[in-house]
């Protein structure tokens, strides 16, 4: 089952992710991140942007990917809209190639819920069971 649910955390935002593939887990993480920071999205025709990252672990790759989305919003004022394609390859390291849609931040439409300072590694461990991938995200606010 793909999805996410917010769980109690004393100071930050905590989310449990679950998906049928590693790519879907990253997509679910992006949706959970977006739901944490924005009330509204998708106001205009989005433009495509390519993100490529390479890391030694899947956990590092997920943190880097979500950190890039966070950077785009809070530094570049670009709102992640949706994923066109996302591929993760393994060959001694993990490589992510993602084509995403972004739109310009429009303060009259986009309402910020929280400002995420960082995507953390705290309690993050991507686990694979028979037909499922899961992990926990802690978003530092």
C-alpha positions in Angstrom: 0.0 0.0 0.0 1.4 3.4 -1.0 0.9 6.3 1.3 2.0 8.3 4.3 0.6 9.1 7.7 1.7 11.8 10.1 2.6 10.6 13.6 3.1 12.3 16.9 6.4 14.0 17.5 7.2 16.3 20.4 9.0 19.1 18.4 9.2 18.3 14.7 7.0 16.8 11.9 7.1 13.0 11.8 5.8 10.9 8.9 5.7 7.2 8.2 6.0 6.3 4.5 5.0 3.0 2.8 5.2 2.0 -0.9 5.4 -1.0 -3.2 8.7 0.1 -4.8 11.7 2.2 -3.9 10.7 4.8 -6.5 7.2 5.0 -5.1 8.6 5.4 -1.6 10.5 8.5 -2.8 7.4 9.8 -4.6 5.4 9.3 -1.4 8.1 11.1 0.6 7.8 14.1 -1.8 4.0 14.2 -1.4 4.3 14.0 2.4 6.9 16.8 2.4 4.7 18.9 0.2 1.7 18.3 2.4 3.7 19.3 5.4 4.7 22.7 4.1 1.9 23.8 1.7 -1.8 24.3 2.0 -2.4 24.8 -1.7 -0.5 24.0 -4.9 -0.9 23.7 -8.6 -2.0 27.2 -9.7 -0.3 27.5 -13.0 1.1 25.5 -15.9 4.2 24.0 -14.3 7.6 23.8 -15.9 9.9 20.7 -15.9 13.1 20.5 -13.9 15.6 17.7 -13.7 17.2 16.6 -10.4 20.1 14.1 -10.3 21.7 12.9 -7.1 24.1 10.1 -6.2 24.6 8.7 -2.7 26.1 5.7 -0.9 22.8 4.7 0.7 19.1 5.0 -0.1 18.6 7.0 3.1 21.2 9.6 2.0 19.6 9.7 -1.4 16.1 10.3 0.1 17.3 13.0 2.4 19.2 14.7 -0.5 16.1 14.5 -2.8 13.7 15.9 -0.3 16.3 18.6 0.7 16.5 19.7 -2.9 12.7 20.1 -2.9 12.9 22.1 0.3 15.8 24.3 -1.1 13.8 25.0 -4.3 10.8 26.2 -2.3 12.5 28.3 0.4 15.5 29.6 -1.5 14.4 29.7 -5.2 10.6 30.3 -4.5 9.7 27.3 -6.7 6.9 25.0 -5.7 7.2 21.3 -6.4 4.0 20.3 -8.2 4.4 16.6 -9.2 6.8 14.0 -10.5 6.9 13.2 -14.2 9.4 10.4 -13.8 11.7 9.1 -11.1 14.4 6.4 -11.6 16.7 5.0 -9.0 19.7 2.9 -10.2 22.1 0.9 -8.1 25.7 0.3 -9.3 28.1 0.5 -6.3 26.2 3.7 -5.3 22.6 4.8 -5.7 21.7 7.3 -8.4 18.4 9.2 -8.7 17.2 10.8 -11.8 13.9 12.7 -11.5 12.0 14.9 -13.9 9.7 17.0 -11.8 7.2 19.8 -12.4 7.6 23.1 -10.5 5.7 26.3 -10.5 6.5 29.8 -9.3 5.6 30.5 -5.7 2.5 32.7 -5.6 1.8 34.1 -2.1 -1.8 34.9 -3.0 -2.5 31.2 -3.7 0.2 29.1 -2.0 -0.2 29.1 1.8 2.8 27.9 3.8 2.0 25.7 6.8 5.5 25.2 8.1 9.0 26.1 7.2 11.2 23.0 7.2 14.7 23.7 8.3 16.0 20.3 7.4 15.2 16.7 6.4 16.9 14.6 9.1 18.4 11.2 9.3 16.9 10.8 12.8 15.1 7.4 13.0 15.4 6.9 9.2 16.0 3.4 8.0 14.5 2.3 4.7 13.2 -1.3 5.2 12.1 -3.7 2.6 9.7 -6.5 3.3 8.2 -9.0 0.9 6.2 -6.5 -1.2 6.8 -3.2 0.6 9.3 -0.5 1.4 8.9 1.7 4.4 10.6 4.4 6.5 10.1 7.2 8.9 10.8 10.9 8.1 11.5 13.5 10.7 11.2 17.1 9.3 13.0 19.7 11.4 10.8 22.8 11.8 
